[in-house]
C-alpha cells in the first residue's frame, strides 16, 4: 500500500509504515499529480479534499486526523466509493483545556474573581458536542454555572437536553465560548451564527471566545461589539486573518487550541486503527515507545489563594501567552507566515493529566481537574 501523509501528522512514518510505503508532504502542497499511485491519503486541515484533488487517482481511503469537516467534500467521497474516516473527538480535551486556561490567564490579568466568590461566573457553551461537553465538565468542577445551547442536539434529545437554553440566554453569560462545526446550509447552519444583532447586545463585562471554526462569529461585526475581552483561536480566511480583529483580541492564537501532543497523537492513532481495519491488517504499537516522557513536576508556591494556585498550575502546564505572542514574531514579516510557521512547528504541549504538581499539601481542585499530586517532597 502507498500512503501520502501530511507531514504535520505527528509520528506519521513510525505509526503508518507498518501498512506500506509512506510519503510525507506539507498538507497545503498536496495536489492531484501527487496521488497518481497513492492508495490512502492521510491529511489534517490544510488539504482541500474534493474532485479536483482526487479525480483519476487510485485513492480508496481518506483519513483526517483532525475533527473539522468543512475542508472535506464528503458527498464526492461517497459517490466515488472512497472510504472516509475523521478522528472526531480526538482534540476535545485539548480545546477545553485551552478555553479554561485562557479564562484564568485573562482573569489574572484583569483581576476577575473566578473561585471562592459569592457569585460564580457563568459560562455560555454554544455547541455541546465533544468539546462542549468536556468544557462543561471542567467548568462545573470549578463551580461555575453553565448555560448550554445546542438546538440540533436538543431537537434530537429533548428530554436529555431539557436544561438547555436558547442562544439569547447563552449570550448573557460572563464568558461565551462557541464550539459548533462550521456549516452553511440547513435549519441549523452555523455560518455567522453569532451575527451583528447578537453582538450588539453584548456588554463590557462579557468575554467572547472562538476556539471552534472561523466564520461562526461575524468578524466584521465583532469589531464593534462592546465586549470586555475577546479570545480568538479560529479565524475566517486562515492564515490571512483579519488584522483589525487581531489587534482587537486580548488573546489571539493561530488555531492551536486542539494542538496538545495527546490530541495530535490520538488523531493519528484513530486514523491508523481505521486504516488497519479497512485494509484488514493488525495494528502495531511499537511506535508508542517514541513518545516523550511526562513533564517535570510543577513546583507550587505556598501561601497563595486557591485561584492563584489553579492559575499557576494551568499556566505552568500550558503557557498560553507564548502562543499569543507567536503572531507577533518580529523576525517573520507577514502575519500569515507567522500563523502557518507556528502551527507547523508548534512546541510540545501536554494535557493536564500528564502533569504532576508538588506542594506541601493536597489541592483537591487540581486533582479533580486531572493533575496528579505528589506531596512526598516538601518544598
SEMI-372716 format. One record per residue: residue in one letter; x, y, z of N, C-alpha, C in turn. Coordinates in steps of 0.02 Angstrom, whole numbers, always signed. Layout:
BEGIN
- resn,n.u,n.v,n.w,ca.u,ca.v,ca.w,c.u,c.v,c.w
- a,X,Y,Z,X,Y,Z,X,Y,Z
...
This chain:
BEGIN
- resn,n.u,n.v,n.w,ca.u,ca.v,ca.w,c.u,c.v,c.w
- x,+42,-60,+0,+0,+0,+0,+44,+62,+0
- x,+26,+112,-41,+61,+176,-42,+20,+229,-6
- x,+52,+263,+41,+16,+312,+81,+49,+380,+73
- x,+9,+431,+63,+32,+501,+63,+3,+534,+125
- x,+48,+563,+167,+26,+589,+232,+51,+660,+241
- x,+7,+703,+265,+26,+771,+285,+85,+767,+334
- x,+138,+803,+320,+197,+797,+362,+188,+829,+431
- x,+130,+860,+444,+115,+886,+510,+82,+834,+555
- x,+68,+775,+528,+40,+721,+569,+97,+693,+612
- x,+92,+697,+678,+148,+675,+720,+160,+600,+716
- x,+223,+582,+715,+244,+512,+714,+214,+474,+654
- x,+203,+510,+600,+168,+481,+542,+205,+419,+515
- x,+269,+427,+503,+306,+371,+473,+310,+312,+521
- x,+322,+326,+585,+326,+272,+634,+260,+235,+641
- x,+205,+272,+641,+140,+241,+651,+117,+203,+589
- x,+122,+233,+530,+90,+205,+470,+135,+161,+428
- x,+200,+160,+442,+246,+122,+398,+233,+48,+399
- x,+199,+22,+451,+184,-49,+452,+133,-69,+398
- x,+100,-18,+369,+48,-31,+320,+72,-24,+248
- x,+132,+5,+240,+156,+13,+172,+206,+70,+167
- x,+218,+93,+106,+267,+146,+93,+235,+214,+109
- x,+270,+253,+151,+244,+317,+173,+282,+374,+138
- x,+244,+420,+110,+272,+482,+82,+243,+540,+120
- x,+286,+586,+142,+263,+644,+180,+267,+707,+138
- x,+216,+750,+145,+215,+814,+110,+177,+865,+152
- x,+193,+929,+146,+152,+980,+178,+80,+976,+152
- x,+32,+978,+197,-38,+969,+178,-62,+1018,+126
- x,-40,+1080,+131,-62,+1132,+84,-35,+1120,+14
- x,+20,+1082,+9,+52,+1072,-56,+26,+1011,-94
- x,-14,+969,-62,-37,+908,-94,-85,+924,-151
- x,-69,+897,-211,-111,+908,-270,-125,+842,-305
- x,-169,+844,-354,-190,+785,-390,-131,+746,-418
- x,-82,+781,-444,-25,+748,-475,+16,+705,-427
- x,+10,+720,-361,+48,+682,-311,+13,+617,-291
- x,-48,+606,-317,-89,+550,-294,-97,+495,-347
- x,-58,+497,-400,-68,+451,-456,-53,+379,-438
- x,-14,+366,-386,-2,+297,-366,-14,+287,-291
- x,-60,+329,-263,-73,+328,-191,-138,+291,-176
- x,-135,+246,-127,-194,+208,-107,-232,+240,-49
- x,-194,+272,-4,-226,+302,+56,-196,+371,+67
- x,-239,+420,+80,-219,+489,+92,-237,+507,+164
- x,-187,+530,+202,-197,+549,+272,-182,+624,+278
- x,-232,+663,+299,-224,+736,+299,-244,+765,+367
- x,-228,+830,+373,-253,+869,+430,-301,+921,+401
- x,-293,+984,+418,-343,+1034,+398,-324,+1076,+338
- x,-263,+1067,+312,-240,+1113,+260,-248,+1084,+189
- x,-279,+1027,+182,-288,+996,+116,-363,+996,+99
- x,-380,+1028,+43,-449,+1028,+20,-462,+962,-18
- x,-504,+920,+11,-517,+854,-18,-581,+858,-59
- x,-574,+854,-125,-631,+861,-170,-614,+828,-237
- x,-658,+837,-286,-648,+806,-351,-584,+831,-384
- x,-568,+894,-377,-508,+921,-407,-446,+885,-381
- x,-447,+867,-318,-389,+832,-289,-387,+759,-308
- x,-444,+725,-310,-444,+652,-313,-465,+621,-379
- x,-494,+660,-425,-514,+630,-489,-456,+595,-523
- x,-470,+537,-551,-420,+497,-588,-360,+478,-546
- x,-373,+463,-483,-320,+436,-439,-346,+370,-410
- x,-300,+327,-386,-321,+263,-357,-338,+267,-283
- x,-342,+326,-255,-355,+333,-184,-421,+301,-165
- x,-419,+256,-115,-480,+223,-92,-494,+236,-18
- x,-448,+270,+16,-458,+285,+87,-432,+355,+99
- x,-473,+397,+132,-452,+463,+154,-464,+467,+229
- x,-411,+482,+266,-417,+488,+338,-396,+557,+360
- x,-436,+589,+403,-419,+655,+429,-405,+648,+504
- x,-346,+671,+524,-326,+666,+595,-351,+726,+636
- x,-392,+768,+606,-423,+824,+642,-499,+817,+636
- x,-535,+859,+675,-607,+850,+680,-647,+893,+631
- x,-619,+947,+606,-655,+990,+560,-672,+953,+495
- x,-730,+969,+468,-753,+935,+408,-766,+983,+350
- x,-758,+1048,+361,-776,+1095,+308,-727,+1095,+250
- x,-670,+1059,+256,-623,+1054,+200,-630,+987,+163
- x,-682,+948,+182,-692,+882,+152,-758,+881,+114
- x,-756,+863,+50,-818,+853,+11,-840,+781,+22
- x,-879,+771,+74,-900,+703,+91,-947,+673,+40
- x,-988,+714,+8,-1033,+689,-43,-994,+659,-102
- x,-941,+695,-122,-899,+670,-177,-867,+603,-157
- x,-840,+599,-96,-808,+537,-75,-857,+479,-76
- x,-918,+491,-52,-969,+439,-51,-987,+417,-122
- x,-994,+465,-167,-1011,+449,-236,-958,+408,-270
- x,-895,+420,-252,-839,+384,-283,-822,+319,-247
- x,-857,+305,-193,-842,+244,-155,-776,+247,-118
- x,-755,+307,-101,-692,+316,-63,-709,+318,+11
- x,-678,+274,+48,-692,+269,+120,-663,+330,+155
- x,-703,+361,+199,-680,+420,+235,-686,+410,+310
- x,-633,+428,+345,-634,+425,+418,-607,+490,+447
- x,-642,+516,+497,-619,+577,+531,-614,+563,+605
- x,-560,+586,+635,-545,+572,+705,-586,+617,+752
- x,-651,+609,+749,-695,+651,+788,-683,+642,+863
- x,-677,+699,+898,-668,+698,+970,-596,+694,+993
- x,-549,+686,+946,-479,+674,+967,-450,+734,+1005
- x,-471,+794,+988,-441,+853,+1020,-488,+889,+1068
- x,-543,+856,+1086,-594,+889,+1128,-565,+912,+1194
- x,-528,+869,+1227,-500,+887,+1292,-449,+943,+1286
- x,-409,+941,+1233,-359,+993,+1222,-392,+1062,+1214
- x,-446,+1065,+1175,-480,+1129,+1164,-512,+1153,+1229
- x,-543,+1108,+1266,-574,+1127,+1330,-522,+1154,+1378
- x,-463,+1122,+1381,-410,+1147,+1424,-385,+1216,+1401
- x,-382,+1226,+1336,-363,+1291,+1309,-410,+1345,+1335
- x,-476,+1333,+1329,-526,+1383,+1349,-520,+1399,+1423
- x,-516,+1348,+1466,-510,+1360,+1538,-446,+1398,+1554
- x,-391,+1377,+1523,-327,+1411,+1535,-330,+1484,+1514
- x,-361,+1497,+1456,-367,+1565,+1431,-408,+1608,+1479
- x,-461,+1580,+1506,-503,+1618,+1552,-463,+1635,+1616
- x,-425,+1587,+1641,-384,+1601,+1701,-329,+1651,+1686
- x,-299,+1647,+1627,-247,+1695,+1609,-275,+1765,+1606
- x,-334,+1773,+1575,-366,+1838,+1571,-386,+1863,+1641
- x,-414,+1818,+1681,-437,+1837,+1748,-380,+1862,+1791
- x,-323,+1830,+1786,-265,+1853,+1825,-244,+1923,+1803
- x,-247,+1934,+1738,-226,+1999,+1710,-275,+2054,+1728
- x,-339,+2038,+1729,-391,+2089,+1740,-422,+2085,+1810
- x,-394,+2044,+1853,-416,+2038,+1923,-490,+2020,+1927
- x,-509,+1967,+1890,-578,+1943,+1890,-582,+1883,+1937
- x,-626,+1885,+1987,-633,+1827,+2032,-669,+1769,+1997
- x,-638,+1710,+2001,-667,+1650,+1970,-684,+1596,+2021
- x,-649,+1596,+2077,-659,+1544,+2127,-671,+1575,+2195
- x,-704,+1538,+2238,-717,+1561,+2307,-749,+1630,+2308
- x,-798,+1638,+2264,-835,+1701,+2260,-909,+1687,+2270
- x,-945,+1735,+2300,-1016,+1725,+2312,-1056,+1720,+2247
- x,-1029,+1749,+2194,-1064,+1746,+2130,-1018,+1713,+2079
- x,-1021,+1647,+2073,-978,+1613,+2024,-992,+1637,+1953
- x,-942,+1638,+1911,-953,+1660,+1842,-997,+1611,+1804
- x,-1029,+1637,+1752,-1069,+1595,+1708,-1031,+1585,+1642
- x,-1036,+1525,+1615,-1002,+1508,+1553,-1055,+1484,+1503
- x,-1064,+1522,+1449,-1109,+1502,+1396,-1072,+1458,+1347
- x,-1097,+1397,+1336,-1065,+1350,+1290,-1112,+1339,+1231
- x,-1092,+1364,+1174,-1134,+1360,+1114,-1107,+1304,+1070
- x,-1143,+1248,+1070,-1120,+1188,+1037,-1095,+1140,+1091
- x,-1136,+1089,+1106,-1120,+1045,+1162,-1105,+975,+1136
- x,-1056,+971,+1091,-1033,+907,+1065,-974,+883,+1105
- x,-925,+854,+1070,-866,+827,+1104,-831,+880,+1147
- x,-817,+938,+1117,-781,+990,+1154,-826,+1022,+1206
- x,-887,+1039,+1186,-932,+1073,+1233,-945,+1033,+1296
- x,-951,+967,+1289,-962,+925,+1348,-901,+923,+1393
- x,-841,+918,+1363,-780,+920,+1403,-774,+987,+1440
- x,-790,+1041,+1406,-786,+1107,+1436,-837,+1113,+1493
- x,-896,+1088,+1481,-948,+1090,+1534,-923,+1053,+1596
- x,-895,+995,+1588,-870,+956,+1645,-818,+994,+1685
- x,-771,+1026,+1651,-718,+1062,+1686,-746,+1125,+1720
- x,-792,+1159,+1687,-821,+1219,+1717,-860,+1202,+1780
- x,-896,+1147,+1779,-935,+1128,+1837,-891,+1103,+1894
- x,-834,+1073,+1878,-785,+1056,+1930,-762,+1120,+1966
- x,-754,+1174,+1927,-732,+1238,+1955,-788,+1275,+1991
- x,-848,+1248,+1989,-904,+1280,+2023,-939,+1333,+1983
- x,-926,+1336,+1918,-958,+1386,+1876,-1027,+1362,+1853
- x,-1070,+1409,+1838,-1135,+1393,+1810,-1128,+1392,+1734
- x,-1154,+1340,+1702,-1150,+1335,+1629,-1218,+1346,+1598
- x,-1219,+1382,+1543,-1279,+1393,+1502,-1266,+1358,+1435
- x,-1302,+1303,+1424,-1289,+1260,+1367,-1338,+1274,+1310
- x,-1311,+1282,+1250,-1353,+1296,+1191,-1332,+1251,+1134
- x,-1378,+1210,+1110,-1364,+1165,+1053,-1431,+1142,+1024
- x,-1463,+1183,+982,-1529,+1165,+955,-1532,+1098,+919
- x,-1482,+1078,+877,-1487,+1012,+845,-1488,+955,+896
- x,-1446,+960,+946,-1445,+908,+997,-1509,+908,+1038
- x,-1533,+968,+1053,-1595,+974,+1092,-1654,+946,+1053
- x,-1656,+956,+989,-1709,+930,+948,-1707,+853,+946
- x,-1646,+825,+943,-1638,+753,+940,-1653,+719,+1007
- x,-1641,+756,+1062,-1649,+726,+1128,-1679,+778,+1176
- x,-1742,+795,+1168,-1773,+848,+1208,-1774,+832,+1283
- x,-1780,+769,+1301,-1781,+751,+1372,-1711,+759,+1403
- x,-1661,+732,+1369,-1593,+736,+1395,-1565,+806,+1395
- x,-1593,+850,+1354,-1567,+919,+1348,-1618,+970,+1373
- x,-1660,+950,+1420,-1712,+995,+1442,-1686,+1056,+1480
- x,-1624,+1053,+1504,-1595,+1110,+1539,-1559,+1158,+1491
- x,-1559,+1143,+1426,-1525,+1186,+1378,-1564,+1252,+1372
- x,-1529,+1304,+1348,-1559,+1370,+1342,-1555,+1393,+1269
- x,-1593,+1445,+1253,-1589,+1472,+1186,-1525,+1515,+1179
- x,-1510,+1533,+1117,-1449,+1570,+1103,-1448,+1637,+1140
- x,-1504,+1671,+1141,-1507,+1736,+1175,-1487,+1730,+1248
- x,-1510,+1677,+1282,-1493,+1667,+1352,-1419,+1649,+1360
- x,-1393,+1606,+1317,-1323,+1586,+1321,-1277,+1647,+1312
- x,-1300,+1694,+1271,-1259,+1754,+1258,-1261,+1805,+1315
- x,-1294,+1788,+1370,-1294,+1831,+1429,-1241,+1810,+1480
- x,-1204,+1756,+1465,-1154,+1731,+1512,-1094,+1778,+1517
- x,-1057,+1771,+1572,-996,+1811,+1581,-944,+1793,+1528
- x,-937,+1728,+1517,-891,+1702,+1466,-932,+1662,+1416
- x,-922,+1675,+1352,-961,+1642,+1300,-912,+1607,+1253
- x,-918,+1541,+1245,-871,+1502,+1205,-909,+1461,+1154
- x,-890,+1469,+1090,-926,+1433,+1036,-889,+1369,+1018
- x,-928,+1315,+1007,-898,+1250,+992,-942,+1211,+943
- x,-968,+1246,+893,-1008,+1212,+841,-963,+1198,+781
- x,-984,+1152,+737,-950,+1147,+672,-968,+1207,+630
- x,-933,+1217,+575,-950,+1271,+528,-990,+1241,+471
- x,-1054,+1260,+466,-1097,+1236,+413,-1133,+1295,+381
- x,-1152,+1286,+318,-1180,+1342,+279,-1252,+1330,+258
- x,-1277,+1269,+265,-1344,+1254,+241,-1384,+1218,+295
- x,-1450,+1217,+285,-1493,+1180,+330,-1522,+1223,+386
- x,-1566,+1192,+424,-1601,+1227,+477,-1554,+1255,+530
- x,-1500,+1220,+542,-1454,+1240,+596,-1386,+1262,+569
- x,-1385,+1295,+512,-1322,+1321,+484,-1288,+1366,+535
- x,-1222,+1361,+540,-1186,+1399,+592,-1143,+1456,+564
- x,-1139,+1464,+499,-1100,+1520,+472,-1131,+1586,+496
- x,-1092,+1627,+529,-1116,+1689,+559,-1175,+1677,+606
- x,-1171,+1621,+642,-1222,+1605,+692,-1229,+1662,+741
- x,-1172,+1690,+762,-1173,+1749,+805,-1160,+1809,+761
- x,-1213,+1846,+747,-1210,+1899,+697,-1211,+1968,+730
- x,-1218,+2019,+688,-1216,+2088,+713,-1270,+2101,+765
- x,-1329,+2073,+754,-1383,+2084,+802,-1366,+2054,+870
- x,-1339,+1994,+871,-1320,+1963,+934,-1263,+2001,+967
- x,-1213,+2019,+927,-1154,+2052,+954,-1170,+2121,+983
- x,-1222,+2152,+957,-1241,+2219,+982,-1270,+2216,+1052
- x,-1288,+2156,+1074,-1318,+2150,+1142,-1266,+2136,+1196
- x,-1204,+2122,+1176,-1152,+2105,+1225,-1130,+2167,+1264
- x,-1108,+2155,+1325,-1092,+2209,+1372,-1018,+2206,+1392
- x,-993,+2261,+1421,-921,+2266,+1436,-895,+2216,+1488
- x,-939,+2182,+1525,-913,+2133,+1573,-906,+2063,+1542
- x,-925,+2055,+1478,-926,+1990,+1447,-864,+1976,+1405
- x,-847,+1912,+1399,-791,+1890,+1359,-816,+1841,+1306
- x,-796,+1850,+1244,-817,+1807,+1189,-757,+1767,+1164
- x,-767,+1702,+1156,-712,+1656,+1139,-731,+1615,+1077
- x,-686,+1613,+1028,-696,+1568,+971,-636,+1521,+965
- x,-646,+1458,+987,-596,+1406,+978,-627,+1348,+940
- x,-671,+1364,+892,-707,+1313,+855,-689,+1316,+781
- x,-719,+1363,+745,-705,+1374,+675,-714,+1448,+659
- x,-671,+1476,+617,-680,+1544,+594,-743,+1548,+553
- x,-782,+1601,+563,-844,+1610,+524,-906,+1596,+563
- x,-900,+1565,+621,-959,+1555,+663,-981,+1622,+692
- x,-933,+1665,+706,-947,+1733,+729,-931,+1781,+672
- x,-976,+1827,+658,-965,+1877,+606,-908,+1923,+628
- x,-850,+1915,+597,-791,+1951,+620,-795,+2026,+610
- x,-826,+2048,+556,-833,+2120,+545,-876,+2152,+600
- x,-930,+2119,+617,-974,+2144,+670,-940,+2138,+738
- x,-898,+2088,+746,-864,+2077,+811,-822,+2138,+829
- x,-796,+2172,+779,-754,+2230,+792,-790,+2284,+831
- x,-856,+2288,+823,-895,+2340,+855,-930,+2317,+919
- x,-919,+2254,+938,-951,+2229,+998,-920,+2261,+1060
- x,-961,+2273,+1110,-938,+2308,+1170,-915,+2258,+1224
- x,-884,+2204,+1203,-861,+2153,+1250,-802,+2180,+1291
- x,-795,+2151,+1350,-738,+2170,+1392,-674,+2138,+1368
- x,-679,+2078,+1338,-620,+2043,+1312,-640,+1996,+1257
- x,-592,+1982,+1213,-602,+1936,+1157,-544,+1887,+1154
- x,-559,+1823,+1147,-508,+1771,+1140,-522,+1734,+1075
- x,-473,+1734,+1031,-484,+1707,+964,-428,+1659,+945
- x,-448,+1597,+931,-400,+1548,+906,-417,+1528,+834
- x,-480,+1535,+815,-503,+1515,+748,-528,+1576,+711
- x,-508,+1583,+648,-519,+1643,+609,-547,+1626,+540
- x,-584,+1673,+512,-603,+1666,+442,-541,+1678,+399
- x,-539,+1644,+342,-487,+1654,+291,-417,+1640,+317
- x,-411,+1592,+363,-344,+1575,+387,-300,+1553,+328
- x,-236,+1571,+328,-199,+1608,+381,-201,+1684,+372
- x,-241,+1707,+324,-246,+1780,+312,-298,+1809,+359
- x,-279,+1816,+422,-327,+1835,+473,-341,+1910,+471
- x,-399,+1928,+498,-424,+1997,+498,-378,+2040,+542
- x,-341,+2087,+512,-291,+2125,+552,-322,+2167,+607
- x,-380,+2197,+594,-411,+2238,+646,-437,+2194,+703
- x,-466,+2137,+686,-491,+2092,+738,-433,+2064,+779
- x,-378,+2050,+746,-319,+2026,+781,-296,+2077,+833
- x,-293,+2140,+814,-271,+2191,+861,-323,+2204,+915
- x,-385,+2180,+903,-441,+2190,+949,-444,+2134,+1001
- x,-403,+2082,+992,-408,+2022,+1034,-361,+2028,+1094
- x,-386,+2005,+1152,-345,+2003,+1212,-300,+1942,+1213
- x,-325,+1887,+1187,-285,+1827,+1175,-298,+1806,+1103
- x,-245,+1805,+1062,-250,+1788,+992,-199,+1734,+976
- x,-223,+1676,+954,-178,+1620,+941,-193,+1590,+872
- x,-144,+1556,+841,-151,+1534,+772,-181,+1464,+764
- x,-244,+1456,+786,-281,+1394,+778,-243,+1334,+806
- x,-225,+1339,+870,-186,+1286,+902,-220,+1260,+966
- x,-283,+1279,+978,-316,+1258,+1039,-316,+1182,+1046
- x,-324,+1147,+991,-326,+1074,+992,-260,+1040,+980
- x,-205,+1077,+988,-140,+1051,+967,-98,+1021,+1023
- x,-129,+998,+1077,-89,+962,+1127,-60,+900,+1094
- x,-5,+875,+1121,+25,+815,+1093,-24,+756,+1098
- x,-59,+752,+1154,-106,+697,+1163,-161,+699,+1110
- x,-185,+758,+1093,-238,+764,+1042,-211,+744,+974
- x,-152,+767,+957,-124,+751,+891,-111,+676,+885
- x,-82,+646,+937,-67,+575,+935,-132,+535,+933
- x,-183,+557,+970,-247,+522,+968,-277,+524,+898
- x,-272,+582,+864,-297,+586,+796,-260,+539,+749
- x,-194,+537,+755,-155,+492,+713,-173,+419,+726
- x,-178,+401,+790,-192,+331,+807,-262,+311,+785
- x,-310,+356,+792,-379,+339,+771,-382,+325,+696
- x,-348,+366,+657,-348,+355,+584,-310,+291,+568
- x,-255,+279,+603,-215,+218,+592,-258,+156,+605
- x,-294,+156,+661,-337,+99,+677,-390,+89,+623
- x,-418,+145,+598,-470,+139,+546,-440,+111,+482
- x,-379,+132,+464,-347,+108,+403,-328,+34,+411
- x,-306,+15,+470,-292,-56,+483,-354,-99,+471
- x,-410,-75,+497,-472,-112,+488,-493,-113,+415
- x,-485,-56,+381,-503,-52,+310,-461,-100,+268
- x,-397,-105,+284,-351,-147,+245,-342,-216,+275
- x,-380,-230,+329,-378,-296,+361,-308,-315,+384
- x,-276,-268,+417,-209,-280,+444,-210,-270,+520
- x,-164,-303,+554,-161,-300,+627,-124,-237,+649
- x,-154,-195,+692,-119,-135,+716,-56,-152,+756
- x,-6,-110,+749,+56,-116,+787,+60,-60,+839
- x,+98,-71,+891,+104,-21,+945,+175,-2,+960
- x,+224,-27,+923,+295,-12,+937,+309,+63,+938
- x,+273,+101,+897,+286,+172,+890,+275,+210,+955
- x,+236,+183,+1001,+221,+219,+1063,+283,+229,+1106
- x,+334,+189,+1095,+397,+198,+1134,+432,+263,+1116
- x,+412,+294,+1061,+444,+357,+1039,+415,+418,+1075
- x,+359,+410,+1109,+328,+468,+1142,+373,+495,+1197
- x,+374,+560,+1206,+419,+590,+1256,+396,+574,+1327
- x,+442,+580,+1376,+423,+568,+1446,+376,+623,+1470
- x,+344,+610,+1527,+299,+660,+1556,+339,+721,+1578
- x,+305,+779,+1582,+340,+841,+1602,+366,+838,+1673
- x,+413,+881,+1688,+438,+888,+1756,+382,+914,+1802
- x,+383,+895,+1866,+330,+917,+1912,+327,+993,+1918
- x,+266,+1018,+1928,+256,+1090,+1939,+266,+1103,+2014
- x,+312,+1148,+2029,+327,+1165,+2099,+279,+1221,+2121
- x,+231,+1204,+2162,+181,+1252,+2182,+209,+1298,+2236
- x,+192,+1361,+2232,+212,+1410,+2282,+164,+1406,+2342
- x,+190,+1420,+2400,+148,+1417,+2460,+116,+1485,+2474
- x,+64,+1484,+2514,+32,+1547,+2536,-10,+1581,+2484
- x,-31,+1546,+2432,-71,+1577,+2379,-145,+1563,+2390
- x,-187,+1606,+2361,-259,+1592,+2359,-271,+1533,+2314
- x,-330,+1502,+2319,-346,+1445,+2277,-345,+1466,+2203
- x,-371,+1524,+2187,-371,+1546,+2117,-299,+1554,+2092
- x,-255,+1581,+2133,-185,+1589,+2112,-152,+1521,+2104
- x,-169,+1473,+2146,-140,+1406,+2140,-161,+1374,+2074
- x,-226,+1379,+2059,-250,+1350,+1997,-219,+1386,+1937
- x,-216,+1451,+1940,-184,+1490,+1887,-112,+1468,+1876
- x,-75,+1459,+1931,-5,+1439,+1924,+0,+1371,+1891
- x,-42,+1324,+1911,-39,+1257,+1882,-57,+1258,+1808
- x,-111,+1293,+1791,-133,+1294,+1722,-82,+1327,+1676
- x,-54,+1383,+1698,-7,+1419,+1656,+62,+1386,+1655
- x,+77,+1346,+1706,+139,+1307,+1704,+131,+1249,+1655
- x,+73,+1217,+1657,+60,+1162,+1611,+56,+1187,+1539
- x,+27,+1245,+1530,+17,+1272,+1463,+27,+1348,+1464
- x,+86,+1373,+1450,+99,+1445,+1449,+67,+1478,+1388
- x,+4,+1492,+1394,-36,+1514,+1337,-13,+1581,+1308
- x,+19,+1622,+1349,+42,+1687,+1324,+96,+1677,+1271
- x,+133,+1622,+1273,+182,+1609,+1220,+147,+1600,+1152
- x,+90,+1566,+1153,+53,+1557,+1091,+23,+1624,+1067
- x,+3,+1665,+1115,-22,+1732,+1098,+32,+1773,+1064
- x,+93,+1768,+1090,+148,+1807,+1062,+174,+1780,+996
- x,+154,+1719,+978,+178,+1689,+916,+162,+1730,+855
- x,+104,+1763,+855,+85,+1804,+797,+120,+1871,+795
- x,+164,+1882,+845,+200,+1946,+848,+275,+1936,+835
- x,+295,+1878,+810,+366,+1864,+800,+397,+1916,+753
- x,+443,+1957,+777,+469,+2012,+736,+512,+1989,+677
- x,+540,+1927,+681,+585,+1905,+627,+546,+1878,+567
- x,+480,+1871,+574,+439,+1849,+517,+393,+1907,+499
- x,+399,+1931,+438,+368,+1994,+419,+292,+1991,+414
- x,+266,+1939,+381,+195,+1936,+367,+158,+1896,+421
- x,+99,+1920,+442,+60,+1885,+493,+41,+1815,+470
- x,+21,+1807,+407,+1,+1741,+383,+58,+1692,+387
- x,+120,+1716,+375,+178,+1672,+380,+191,+1652,+453
- x,+182,+1699,+499,+189,+1682,+570,+138,+1629,+590
- x,+77,+1639,+566,+22,+1594,+580,+39,+1523,+559
- x,+59,+1515,+496,+72,+1448,+470,+136,+1418,+498
- x,+188,+1458,+505,+252,+1433,+532,+244,+1407,+602
- x,+207,+1444,+644,+199,+1422,+713,+158,+1359,+718
- x,+106,+1354,+677,+65,+1293,+677,+106,+1232,+656
- x,+148,+1241,+606,+187,+1184,+580,+243,+1164,+628
- x,+265,+1212,+669,+321,+1198,+714,+299,+1209,+787
- x,+239,+1188,+802,+211,+1201,+867,+249,+1163,+922
- x,+267,+1196,+976,+303,+1162,+1030,+260,+1110,+1064
- x,+292,+1062,+1095,+255,+1009,+1129,+217,+1037,+1189
- x,+153,+1021,+1190,+110,+1041,+1246,+74,+979,+1271
- x,+77,+968,+1336,+47,+908,+1365,-16,+926,+1404
- x,-63,+881,+1403,-127,+893,+1437,-119,+885,+1513
- x,-168,+909,+1551,-163,+913,+1623,-148,+846,+1656
- x,-177,+793,+1629,-169,+727,+1660,-97,+701,+1657
- x,-55,+732,+1615,+15,+713,+1611,+58,+752,+1660
- x,+29,+800,+1695,+67,+844,+1740,+58,+824,+1812
- x,+113,+827,+1849,+113,+817,+1921,+129,+883,+1955
- x,+96,+897,+2009,+115,+957,+2048,+142,+935,+2116
- x,+191,+972,+2140,+220,+960,+2205,+202,+1018,+2251
- x,+174,+1000,+2308,+151,+1050,+2356,+157,+1022,+2426
- x,+158,+1066,+2475,+161,+1044,+2545,+95,+1016,+2568
- x,+43,+1025,+2529,-23,+999,+2548,-63,+984,+2484
- x,-110,+938,+2487,-150,+922,+2428,-193,+982,+2406
- x,-207,+986,+2342,-251,+1037,+2315,-306,+999,+2277
- x,-361,+982,+2312,-412,+939,+2282,-439,+963,+2215
- x,-444,+1029,+2206,-471,+1054,+2143,-426,+1036,+2085
- x,-360,+1040,+2094,-314,+1022,+2040,-321,+947,+2024
- x,-327,+907,+2076,-335,+835,+2064,-400,+821,+2026
- x,-453,+857,+2043,-517,+849,+2009,-512,+868,+1935
- x,-468,+916,+1920,-459,+937,+1851,-414,+889,+1812
- x,-381,+843,+1847,-340,+793,+1812,-267,+794,+1828
- x,-243,+844,+1864,-173,+847,+1883,-158,+791,+1934
- x,-97,+764,+1930,-76,+714,+1978,-39,+749,+2035
- x,-51,+728,+2096,-19,+761,+2153,+40,+720,+2179
- x,+91,+755,+2202,+149,+725,+2233,+168,+768,+2292
- x,+146,+749,+2351,+160,+789,+2411,+213,+755,+2454
- x,+251,+710,+2423,+302,+673,+2460,+365,+715,+2472
- x,+375,+766,+2432,+436,+807,+2439,+418,+876,+2464
- x,+438,+894,+2524,+425,+962,+2548,+461,+1014,+2507
- x,+430,+1071,+2500,+460,+1125,+2460,+506,+1167,+2504
